[in-house]
């Protein structure tokens, strides 16, 4: 189970970083979202993977730490708000500039 979760976190991180290095705003926003999903999954898994264990310390052999669960719930709300703000900023930049390129030093594709 641990190797599957580690592969999922690594895949989400790699895809998120790849998309964040693109020259368009929409892939950058998707990459940031994937990276935040990877961090949320990492935080959630740091509370131990236990099946059928209560998130309360009743005995030291089988418990799940409730703090990472609370951190992930908070991070989900924050990342949703941050994604909404980034989408609005990208839409405003597109309407102002007429293109959605992130690198403003390079010429747009339709101009030589």
C-alpha positions, 0 to 999 in steps of 0.5 A: 500500500505504501509503494502505491501511495508513494508512486501516486504522490511522485506522479502528481508532483512530476505532472504538476511540475511539468505543467507549471513549466509551460508557457500558457496560464491554463497549464500553469494553473492545472500544474499548481492544482496537481502539486497541491493535491500531491502535498495534500496526499503527502500530509494525509499519509503522514498521519499513518495508514491504518485500516479501521483505526479511530483517530483517537489515541486509545491504545498505542498500537492502533490509532490514526493521528487526527492532525494531518486530517485537519491540515488537509481539510484546511489545505483543500479550502485554501487551495480552492480559494487560491485556484479561483483567484488565479483563474480570475487573474489569468482571465483578466490578463487574457482580456487585457493582453489578448493572449495567455502566454506566461513569458511576456518577453517572448513574442506571441506565436502569431507574430514574427 
